[in-house]
């Protein structure tokens, strides 16, 4: 394989000149530039990307840390992040944590060792202090670190309100919420408080089943909906993530409970997958594409050393109304 | 930030000695090694990964090219690939092509420029010749290149047979297949021929709707199932990918068609998402974890210069029987 030295020799110039042509940096006479470009073509020379990155102190890679890529919300988020990064000539490295903080630490170590230029972090199993030790570009999805690290999130309170009002308007008298919990806290959890408050204010029966928000596995959804169908089959309305309520809908179907006749259902996330539910699922949609766009925009500003507004970004949610809450 | 020179100075040794300690390569007196390690700790020195990779001519990254990460089959495949790569201390870079060959070529260019050590390729929109021009590690998922490039696939013929037999045993008399098509060919398409052949051999009515296998978008599934519900609502059995048949089930539900009473349904892929269908979906399961394991194993052998058996690897499929074909 041809090296930069071969190119220089063929073009009859020094290595530094070839380097200037490649980087489009510094003055090179047009005639010389042409000679170098011809030599590059003749020798089929491709510059070594690693060496180039060493020179620019850039890898062109942003790591995206998530609990599990096969979870529909994270799959869609990453899909859109890849699109956005591509437009900046950046690539995405995928880092699953399987909700285990020790993986998260390993990935952060990667950032310290310059394997990636920044991290978009969609899961948080470690303490804030461990984040603050890293003086490199980090953008957090749905996690508040105060002023230290920019956070991109949606207006989850409004999401909780929309869900509660939808079940109330559909005539529910006894509802159950699948409630996410987390040791490290997340603005996403705010929807649960608002949902509970509004339901109770309306004098409606309220129950909840707890689930770990970092554990997005099928087994975890299965466990929660097993508890629902065995202990709460008398509720007439449920609210939870798309995955959990779709699992609950399957169990209701097996038990001969009619949706929406006997049970009204509202999901959360609005993933593409939720469009495949039968009957059609009413769900609170997060603007996943915009979350990705905003996260990548802030990341690029951080990488390029620009000033970044570290106030939390709150994007709007919306209600997608379908058969599962018809009345 | 501390450099290798700072470490050398603090430890009172030469840079080459520090380098030997870091790479665990070459003899260093134990006493000296301790001094170096102490200096590393005192200065909180982390070696520059880019420089290290330049030295070893490795990036520690494998690119995974897929049409779209948010498609459940590819999301699960990538999820498992990330797990497998992790066990080899490798990371995955995600490359979406959105079924556009020009993206594929850009990603291959990345391999040529040493940005990644290899490519696991799960989509094929470009010609075989373009692949053969690349003398670097490539593993293909579901695409045959003859002896040049190893291919990992399942026994799709058996998948087609199992699906046909399931609908026949369920008593179907008039079935429809959502048939994938592709310009570049794929062993995955073999299931369609076998399915059609067995159905016809049994004197059962046969219809098909064509879909582009590289276009895994929701819109594409929507279009196909729209045609189904409008032109073929008299069929009593359907076979297609999990996504397509779940979309068809939703349309059938909206039209008041009972599943499995009036319509039997068999999916293909066996993704986790298919477990959320109501009623429960009978589907042909690809062993997605094993596909990932096998792909990564071959990739690692290629990267390490080992001899690789380029005969196609055919893993077994299995039938998951559920409510959608009950009779």
Interface residues (C-beta under 8 A of the other chain):
Chain A: X46 X47 X48 X49 X50 X51 X53 X54 X57 X59 X60 X61 X68 X69 X70 X72 X75 X76 X78 X79 X82 X83 X86 X91 X92 X93 X94 X95 X96 X109 X110 X112 X113 X114 X115 X218 X243 X246 X247 X249 X250 X252 X253 X254 X272 X273 X275 X276 X277 X278 X279 X280 X323
Chain B: X46 X47 X48 X49 X50 X51 X53 X54 X57 X59 X60 X61 X68 X69 X70 X72 X75 X76 X78 X79 X82 X83 X86 X91 X92 X93 X94 X95 X96 X109 X110 X112 X113 X114 X115 X218 X243 X246 X247 X249 X250 X252 X253 X254 X272 X273 X275 X276 X277 X278 X279 X280 X323
